[in-house]
């Protein structure tokens, strides 16, 4: 088990979607606990104490890592950067109205 390359086709043999999937069999332990494979923890930057959410939909179950507010803040622009982005956007809007 591991990474798999998948192609999905319609009935008319036209390619619809390419995807790379990861498959790893894990065992459900005491109290419903599972271990997330190390390759996926590294890929999605999941560490001890992090939170994840389980989502069930028509396609099955998904496990989604939840970013902390601190991680979100690190990736967000500063106030100064945001003001500059807004200034540039406003300038572009004014120029396109001419």
N, C-alpha and C positions, 0 to 999 in steps of 0.2 A: 504494500500500500504506500501511498505517497502522492506526488503530483501526477495528474492526468490531464492530457489535452483532449478536449471534447469539441466535436462539431455537431451542430443540430441542423437537420434539414427539413424542409417542407416536403409534401408529397410530390411536388413537381421537381424534386432534386435540386432546388436552388438553396444555396447555403444561407441560413438565417443567422446563426450566432456561433462565434468561436468563444471558447472559455477555457481557462486553466482552472482545474479544480484540485483540491487537496482532500484526500481521503485517509482517515486514520481511525482504526477501531479502538475505542476506549471502553473501559468497564465502569459501570455505575457501582460505586462503593456504598458503604454505610451512610445512611441519612441522605441518599440520592446524590452524593458528591461524585464529580468527574474530574479528571485531569485534562487540561487543555494541552495538546502536544507542544513541545518546546519550539518547533518551527513556527507554529501559529502565534505563540506568545511573543516570539521575537519579531515576527512580521508586523503584528498589530500593537507592539509595544505594551504588552500586558504584563504587569508585575504583581508581586504579592501585595494583597490589600486593595487592588484595583476593583472597580465594580463593572459588571457586565449585565446586559438585559437579555432575556429570552423572549423572542417574538414568534408566535405561531400564526401562520397564514395558510392560504390554500396550497402553497408549494411545500410546506413542511415547517420545520423549526429553524430559526436563525438565532445565532448568538452574536450580540453586538457589544463591543467595548464602549463604555461611557467615559467621555473625556471629563476630567475634573475642571473646575472653573479656572484653576491656576494654569492648566495646559492651554485652555482656550485663550486666556489673557496673554500668554506668551506668543501665540500666533497672531493675535489681533494687532492692528496698527495702533500706535500711540495717538493721543489727542492731536499732537502737532501733525503727525502723518495723515490723520483723518481730515483735518482742516485743509491740508494741501490737496488731498484727493478731491474734496468737495470744491475747492477753488478751481482746479483744473476742469472738473466736470461742468461747472457753471460757465466757465470760459468757452468750452466746447459747445455748450447749448446755445449761448449767445451768438457764437460764430455761425452755427448751423441755421439760426433763424434769419440771417441776413439774406 
